[in-house]
Structures are given as C-alpha cells and as structure tokens.
Amino acid sequence: MRQTIIALSAAAFAAGLLAQPAAAAKTKMGCEIGKEVWNATEGKCVPGKPKYAKKSTAKATAKTSKATAKKAPPKQ
C-alpha cells in the first residue's frame, strides 16, 4: 500500500513538471523578445516588433565584406 502511494505521488509530481509550458525569453521589463515591446504611455507590454532590432549575423557579415571590398584597392 505504501509503495503504491509513493509511486502514484512520484508519477503525479513528474506529470506536473512536464505539463508546464516552456517559458519564453523575456526582456528586463517582462516583454517577450521579438513579439512585444514596452509602451511607456500605457505602462505595459504591447504586441509589436522592436524599433531597433538586431540584424542577423548573415546580413551584417555580408555588408561588412562588401564595404571592405570597396575600400581596399587591389595591391599591385
């Protein structure tokens, strides 16, 4: 009887851990990154994209390689 109660409580505990949704990455104000922005007028997070979003690394490296190619003339 004791073993059954212990096994059932352990199963319920494990099911409770697995039932929780995954936590989304949040900013310091509590807004979800990429989906919400902080609106100071309303005093809360509102849906929308950030005004100053970070560029992807592929775009950033492509621009820097083009810029260096234009600036540096070939050595002869």
Stockholm file with secondary structure:
# STOCKHOLM 1.0

chainA/1-76         MRQTIIALSAAAFAAGLLAQPAAAAKTKMGCEIGKEVWNATEGKCVPGKPKYAKKSTAKATAKTSKATAKKAPPKQ
#=GR chainA/1-76 SS CHHHHHHHHHHHHHHHHHHSCCCCCBCTTSCBTTTEEEETTTTEEEESCCTTCCCCHHHHHHHHHHHHHHHSCCCC
#=GC SS_cons        CHHHHHHHHHHHHHHHHHHSCCCCCBCTTSCBTTTEEEETTTTEEEESCCTTCCCCHHHHHHHHHHHHHHHSCCCC
//
